[in-house]
C-alpha cells in the first residue's frame, strides 16, 4: 500500500464527497449524540454504584457525587443538542468533544481522590478505553479523528497528572505505564476506526448498488410489460377491426333503411301495420348493434385503461374472457379453446397488469401447440383463493428449462441481442405483487399447465 493509499484509508474524506453518504453520516452522528448522552448519564450512575461497592470509602462520597453530577450535566446537554436540528451537521464534532470532556472529568476526579484512596487513578486506563470504544461504536468517526481524540486524552492525562503533582495531591503522580498504554490504545483504536469506517462506507455503497439493481430490474420489468403491450396492439387492431365491422355495418344499413322508409312513407304511405313492423325490426337492429359496440367499449376499458396503476374491483373471469377475445384470431388458427369459468369472488387488483399476464401466458401456450392444439382455461374458487389454470397439449418443457423458466436473461441471435423469459419473469412479479403465486407443471411431449392463485381475503378488506 502506497503512502497516498494509506493516507486515504486513514482520512477518507472522499467518501463523504458523496452527498448521500454525507447525509447518512450526519444522521448517524445525530443518533450518536443521543446515545452518548444516555451513556454519560447511565455510565456515571453505574460507576458511582460500582465504586461504592468495590471501594466503600465514605470520605470519597462527596467527590464521587460531584463527578457523577458533572457527567450527568454533560449528558443532559448532549441529549438536548441531539434534538436541535441546526447542530446536526456538527454532531460528530460535538460527540468527539464530548468524549474528550468526559475523559478529562473522569481523569481529574480520579486524581483528586488519590489523597483519600490509594491507587484511585487505576481506573483511568479503563475510562479512556471506554470513551474511545464508545466513540468508535456510535459515531462514524474517521481514523485520524480517533487518533486526534486518543492523543488529546493522553496529553490531558499528562497535564492533569502534572497539575495534581504541582498541587501536591497525595498519591497523585504521573504513571509512565499509563502513557504507554494510552499511546498504544490510540494506535489500536485508530486502526479499528479505519476498519469500521471503511465497512460503513462499503455497506452504504452496497446498499446503493442494491437499490440501483432493483431500480434497473423494475425498469426492465416495466419495459417488458410495455413491449408486450406494444406487441399486443397489432393483434388488438385486427380483433377490433373484425369486431367493429359487423355492428357498424348493421347500424349503418339500418339507418339508411330507416331514412329511405321515412322518405317513401312521406310520398307514398304504406300499410300502417307493415310500417310498424318494419320500424320494430330496424329499432331492434340498431339496439343490438349499439349494444355490441357498448360491450366492445367496456372490454377495451378493462383491457387498456389509461391509468395502468389504478386499483379496481373486478371479476377475474371478465379479464380472462377479454384476453381470449383479444387473441381470438390467433387462437382460431392454433388451437381449440375450452373455457371453464366458474363463479369466483371479485378481486381488488390492477386489471391492466393482470390482463397483460393472462395474454402473456395464453400466447406462450399458443406458441407451444401445433396442428391439433388444445387450450383449456379454467377458474374456480377454493376457500379464500381464486385459482386459474391455463393448460395446453403442446411440446412441454424439460426439467432443466422449467427450473429456469422465471429467470430473466438475454440471448444473442445473429447480430441482435434479444430478451428471453422476461415476460415470464414480469408475469411472476405482477402475480406476487397482487399477493398471489404462479406454479408451472410441464413434461416434454405432455403439454404445460400453469396454475395461478390469488388470495381473496387479502384483497376483500379494500373493497
ABEGO torsion letter per residue (X at the ends): XBAAAAAAAABBAAAAABAAAAAAAAAAAAAAAAAAAAAAAAAAAAAAAAAAAABBBAAAAAAAAAAAAAAAAAAAAAAAAAABAAAAAAAAAAAAAAAAAAAAAAAAAAAAAAAABBGAAAAAAAAAAAAAAAAAAABBBBAAAAAAAAAAAAAAAAAAAAAAAAAGBBGBBBBAAAAAAAAAAAAAAAAAAAAAAAAAAAAAAAAAAAAAAAAAAAAAAAAAAAAAAAAAAAAAAAAAAAAAAAAAAAAAAAAAAAAAAAAAAAABBBBAAAAAAAAAAAAAAAAAAAAAAAAAAAAAAAABBABAABBBBBBAAAAAAAAAAAAAAAAAAABBBBBBBBBBBBBBBBAAAAAAAAAAAAAAAAAABBEBBBBBBBBBBBEABBBBBBBBABAEBBAAAAAAAABBBBBBBEABBBBBGAAAAAAAAAAAAAGBBBBBBBBBGAEBBBBBBBBAAAAAAAX
